[in-house]
């Protein structure tokens, strides 16, 4: 059996955890998963259907793609349409609709939009096309921020003058705080994002129980990970002792990944960010530090944008 995978899909263990949760849960609780990957896993494994009626599951902000604001996506699409520009992006951004188009449609109309699997691919494209500006569309939470920051540092070290980053990076704790501050969402517990927490650790979430009396348990993405997380959150609620816990210790440490955090701190500075369906949240994003501003696509290019509008049928904001 594959270590750290098959054992977290064991149906016998899952059934025992479900039974434990059912016996433990005696009063209504509302739990929200932050991460879109958790939402997919909860749906895929039918976890909502396994839980007792006392537990209500809510979907949170989701993935970096679906929280990218239309205005930012319109900017990327307009940038891709500029003469000679090569826009590089992860594949999951291609079909996301902006106000009037998408990167996929723009590519079909002749723009040079290329899918890459890492920032290293984007850097190589820049090396191979020194006479053309190459822009990397920097989408992601804290998970991808270190690799994007590292690409900026590498471009600086090599003197790759035609490489740019359009940073649409988002920070997780500020949006959790913003949601809790609305007063519109009553929560008893938050399923913390595993990938993000592998970078930042569990310590940045301590404000959640301290300021809002809401528990937070960081979870992995296999069904047993999520069930273990739910069990811990139910226990916290029953004991009325909200706190931050890690149910994904094979990956997440309280202090996070120190090297990754150092790389982020070297190249990126905290800034405001626009979230689809929510709006601008102060200090919830990352921009390039001033020492690296010559790689900042936001400063290097000027494009004309039409008024932003929501595409028909898009539910990401909801």
C-alpha positions as CSV (number, residue, x, y, z in Angstrom):
1,X,0.0,0.0,0.0
2,X,1.2,3.5,-0.7
3,X,2.3,5.3,2.4
4,X,0.3,8.3,3.4
5,X,-2.3,7.8,0.7
6,X,-4.1,4.4,0.8
7,X,-4.2,4.3,4.6
8,X,-6.1,7.6,4.5
9,X,-8.7,6.1,2.2
10,X,-9.3,2.9,4.3
11,X,-13.1,2.4,4.4
12,X,-12.9,0.6,7.8
13,X,-11.2,3.5,9.4
14,X,-13.5,5.9,7.7
15,X,-16.6,4.0,9.0
16,X,-15.2,4.1,12.6
17,X,-14.6,7.8,12.4
18,X,-18.1,8.5,11.1
19,X,-19.5,6.4,13.9
20,X,-17.4,8.4,16.4
21,X,-18.6,11.7,15.0
22,X,-22.2,10.6,15.1
23,X,-21.9,9.6,18.8
24,X,-20.0,12.7,19.7
25,X,-22.2,15.3,18.0
26,X,-25.1,16.3,20.2
27,X,-25.8,19.9,19.2
28,X,-25.9,21.8,15.9
29,X,-22.6,23.0,14.5
30,X,-21.7,24.9,11.3
31,X,-18.4,24.1,9.7
32,X,-16.8,25.9,6.7
33,X,-14.0,24.5,4.6
34,X,-11.9,27.3,3.1
35,X,-10.1,25.4,0.3
36,X,-11.7,24.5,-3.0
37,X,-9.8,21.2,-3.0
38,X,-11.5,20.3,0.3
39,X,-14.9,21.2,-1.3
40,X,-14.1,18.8,-4.2
41,X,-13.0,16.0,-1.9
42,X,-16.0,16.4,0.4
43,X,-18.3,16.1,-2.6
44,X,-16.3,13.3,-4.3
45,X,-16.4,11.1,-1.2
46,X,-19.9,11.9,-0.1
47,X,-18.8,13.2,3.3
48,X,-21.9,15.4,3.7
49,X,-24.1,12.4,3.4
50,X,-22.2,10.5,6.0
51,X,-22.5,13.1,8.7
52,X,-25.3,13.4,11.2
53,X,-28.0,16.1,10.7
54,X,-26.5,18.1,13.6
55,X,-23.5,19.0,11.3
56,X,-23.9,21.6,8.6
57,X,-21.1,22.0,6.0
58,X,-20.6,25.3,4.2
59,X,-18.2,26.0,1.3
60,X,-15.8,28.8,1.8
61,X,-14.0,31.1,-0.7
62,X,-12.6,28.3,-2.8
63,X,-9.5,28.1,-5.0
64,X,-7.3,31.0,-6.2
65,X,-8.8,30.7,-9.7
66,X,-12.4,31.3,-8.6
67,X,-11.6,34.1,-6.3
68,X,-9.7,36.0,-9.0
69,X,-11.6,39.2,-9.6
70,X,-13.0,40.0,-13.0
71,X,-11.0,43.3,-13.2
72,X,-7.8,41.4,-12.6
73,X,-8.7,38.8,-15.2
74,X,-9.6,41.5,-17.7
75,X,-6.2,43.0,-17.1
76,X,-4.5,39.7,-17.9
77,X,-6.6,39.2,-21.1
78,X,-5.8,42.7,-22.3
79,X,-2.1,42.2,-21.5
80,X,-2.1,38.9,-23.6
81,X,-3.5,40.9,-26.5
82,X,-0.6,43.4,-26.5
83,X,1.7,43.1,-29.6
84,X,4.7,40.6,-29.0
85,X,3.6,39.8,-25.5
86,X,3.9,36.1,-24.5
87,X,1.5,35.4,-21.5
88,X,2.3,32.3,-19.6
89,X,-0.2,30.8,-17.2
90,X,-1.3,27.7,-15.3
91,X,-3.9,25.8,-17.4
92,X,-6.7,26.2,-14.9
93,X,-6.9,29.9,-15.8
94,X,-7.5,29.4,-19.5
95,X,-11.3,29.0,-19.5
96,X,-12.2,31.3,-16.6
97,X,-14.5,34.0,-18.1
98,X,-13.6,37.7,-17.7
99,X,-16.1,40.4,-18.4
100,X,-16.1,39.8,-22.2
101,X,-13.6,37.0,-23.0
102,X,-11.2,34.5,-21.6
103,X,-7.6,33.6,-22.1
104,X,-8.6,30.6,-24.1
105,X,-10.7,32.8,-26.5
106,X,-7.9,35.4,-26.7
107,X,-5.5,32.7,-27.6
108,X,-7.8,31.4,-30.3
109,X,-7.9,35.0,-31.7
110,X,-4.1,35.0,-32.1
111,X,-2.7,36.0,-28.8
112,X,0.4,34.1,-27.7
113,X,-0.9,32.5,-24.5
114,X,1.1,29.5,-23.3
115,X,0.3,27.0,-20.5
116,X,3.2,26.3,-18.2
117,X,3.5,23.8,-15.3
118,X,5.9,25.9,-13.2
119,X,7.5,29.3,-13.1
120,X,10.7,27.6,-14.3
121,X,8.9,27.0,-17.6
122,X,8.0,30.7,-17.9
123,X,11.6,31.7,-17.2
124,X,12.9,29.3,-19.9
125,X,10.4,30.8,-22.4
126,X,11.9,34.2,-21.5
127,X,15.4,33.0,-22.0
128,X,14.4,31.6,-25.4
129,X,12.6,34.8,-26.5
130,X,14.8,37.6,-25.4
131,X,13.3,40.0,-28.0
132,X,9.8,39.6,-26.6
133,X,8.3,40.4,-23.2
134,X,7.2,37.2,-21.3
135,X,4.6,37.7,-18.5
136,X,3.8,35.1,-15.9
137,X,0.3,35.3,-14.5
138,X,0.9,34.9,-10.8
139,X,-2.2,33.2,-9.5
140,X,-2.3,31.4,-6.1
141,X,-2.5,31.5,-2.3
142,X,0.6,31.0,-0.1
143,X,1.1,27.7,-1.7
144,X,2.5,29.0,-5.0
145,X,3.9,32.3,-3.7
146,X,7.3,30.9,-2.9
147,X,7.9,29.6,-6.4
148,X,6.7,32.9,-8.0
149,X,9.0,34.8,-5.6
150,X,11.9,32.5,-6.4
151,X,11.4,33.0,-10.2
152,X,11.6,36.8,-9.6
153,X,14.9,36.3,-7.7
154,X,16.2,34.0,-10.4
155,X,15.4,36.4,-13.2
156,X,17.2,39.2,-11.2
157,X,20.2,37.0,-10.6
158,X,20.5,36.1,-14.3
159,X,19.6,39.5,-15.6
160,X,16.6,38.3,-17.6
161,X,15.2,41.7,-18.5
162,X,12.2,40.5,-20.5
163,X,10.5,38.5,-17.7
164,X,7.6,40.0,-15.8
165,X,5.1,38.8,-13.2
166,X,1.5,40.0,-12.9
167,X,1.0,39.2,-9.2
168,X,-2.6,38.3,-8.4
169,X,-1.5,36.3,-5.3
170,X,-3.8,36.1,-2.3
171,X,-3.2,35.7,1.4
172,X,-5.5,33.4,3.4
173,X,-5.8,34.7,7.0
174,X,-7.0,38.2,6.0
175,X,-9.9,36.9,4.0
176,X,-10.9,34.5,6.8
177,X,-10.9,37.5,9.1
178,X,-12.9,39.6,6.6
179,X,-15.6,36.9,6.4
180,X,-15.8,36.6,10.1
181,X,-16.0,40.4,10.4
182,X,-19.1,40.5,8.2
183,X,-21.2,39.1,11.0
184,X,-23.3,37.4,8.3
185,X,-21.8,33.9,8.7
186,X,-22.3,32.1,12.0
187,X,-19.6,29.4,12.2
188,X,-18.5,27.0,14.9
189,X,-15.4,25.8,13.1
190,X,-13.2,26.2,10.1
191,X,-11.5,23.4,8.1
192,X,-8.1,25.1,7.5
193,X,-6.4,24.7,4.1
194,X,-3.7,22.1,4.1
195,X,-1.6,23.2,1.1
196,X,-1.5,26.8,2.4
197,X,-0.7,25.8,5.9
198,X,2.2,23.7,4.7
199,X,3.8,27.0,3.9
200,X,2.6,29.4,6.7
201,X,2.0,26.8,9.5
202,X,-0.8,26.9,12.0
203,X,0.3,30.0,14.0
204,X,-1.2,32.6,11.7
205,X,-4.7,31.2,12.5
206,X,-4.5,31.8,16.3
207,X,-6.6,35.0,15.9
208,X,-9.6,32.9,14.9
209,X,-10.4,31.3,18.3
210,X,-8.9,34.2,20.2
211,X,-11.0,37.0,18.6
212,X,-14.1,35.1,17.3
213,X,-14.4,32.0,19.5
214,X,-14.3,29.8,16.4
215,X,-12.3,26.6,16.2
216,X,-9.8,26.0,13.3
217,X,-8.4,22.6,12.4
218,X,-6.0,22.2,9.5
219,X,-6.9,19.2,7.3
220,X,-5.4,17.1,4.6
221,X,-7.4,16.2,1.5
222,X,-8.1,12.5,1.8
223,X,-11.5,11.4,3.2
224,X,-10.0,10.2,6.5
225,X,-8.1,13.5,6.9
226,X,-11.3,15.4,6.5
227,X,-13.3,13.1,8.8
228,X,-10.6,13.4,11.5
229,X,-10.7,17.2,11.1
230,X,-14.5,17.2,11.5
231,X,-14.3,15.0,14.6
232,X,-11.8,17.4,16.2
233,X,-14.0,20.4,15.4
234,X,-17.1,18.7,16.8
235,X,-15.2,17.9,20.0
236,X,-14.1,21.5,20.3
237,X,-17.7,22.6,19.9
238,X,-19.0,20.1,22.4
239,X,-16.4,21.1,25.0
240,X,-16.8,24.8,24.1
241,X,-13.0,25.1,23.8
242,X,-12.3,26.5,20.3
243,X,-8.6,26.3,19.4
244,X,-6.2,25.8,16.5
245,X,-5.2,22.2,15.8
246,X,-3.4,20.3,13.1
247,X,-5.0,17.2,11.7
248,X,-2.4,17.0,8.9
249,X,0.8,16.6,10.8
250,X,2.6,14.6,8.1
251,X,2.8,17.9,6.2
252,X,2.0,20.9,8.4
253,X,4.1,22.2,11.2
254,X,3.1,25.1,13.6
255,X,5.8,27.4,12.3
256,X,5.3,26.5,8.7
257,X,8.1,26.2,6.1
258,X,10.7,28.7,7.1
259,X,12.7,28.6,3.9
260,X,9.6,29.2,1.8
261,X,8.6,32.1,4.0
262,X,12.1,33.6,3.7
263,X,11.8,33.5,-0.1
264,X,8.4,35.2,0.0
265,X,9.7,37.9,2.3
266,X,12.7,38.5,0.0
267,X,10.7,39.2,-3.2
268,X,7.1,40.1,-2.2
269,X,5.5,42.7,-0.1
270,X,2.0,42.6,1.4
271,X,-0.6,44.6,-0.5
272,X,-4.4,44.9,-1.0
273,X,-6.2,42.4,-3.2
274,X,-9.5,42.2,-5.0
275,X,-11.5,39.0,-4.3
276,X,-14.3,38.0,-6.7
277,X,-17.7,38.3,-4.9
278,X,-16.1,40.0,-1.8
279,X,-14.2,43.0,-3.0
280,X,-10.9,44.6,-2.0
281,X,-9.5,43.3,1.3
282,X,-6.6,45.2,2.8
283,X,-3.3,43.4,3.0
284,X,-4.8,40.2,1.5
285,X,-2.4,40.0,-1.4
286,X,1.2,40.1,-2.4
287,X,2.9,42.5,-4.8
288,X,6.5,42.7,-6.0
289,X,8.9,44.6,-3.7
290,X,10.2,47.9,-5.0
291,X,13.7,46.4,-5.5
292,X,12.2,44.1,-8.1
293,X,9.6,46.5,-9.6
294,X,11.3,46.2,-13.0
295,X,9.8,42.7,-13.2
296,X,6.3,44.0,-12.2
297,X,3.9,43.7,-15.2
298,X,1.5,46.0,-13.4
299,X,4.1,48.8,-13.7
300,X,5.7,47.9,-17.0
301,X,2.6,47.8,-19.1
302,X,-0.3,50.2,-19.7
303,X,-3.5,48.8,-21.2
304,X,-7.0,50.2,-21.7
305,X,-9.8,48.4,-20.0
306,X,-13.6,48.5,-20.5
307,X,-16.0,48.7,-17.5
308,X,-16.0,45.4,-15.6
309,X,-19.1,43.2,-15.7
310,X,-20.0,39.8,-14.4
311,X,-20.3,37.1,-17.1
312,X,-23.8,35.5,-17.4
313,X,-24.1,32.3,-15.3
314,X,-20.9,32.8,-13.2
315,X,-21.6,31.7,-9.6
316,X,-18.1,32.1,-8.2
317,X,-18.9,35.3,-6.4
318,X,-21.9,33.7,-4.7
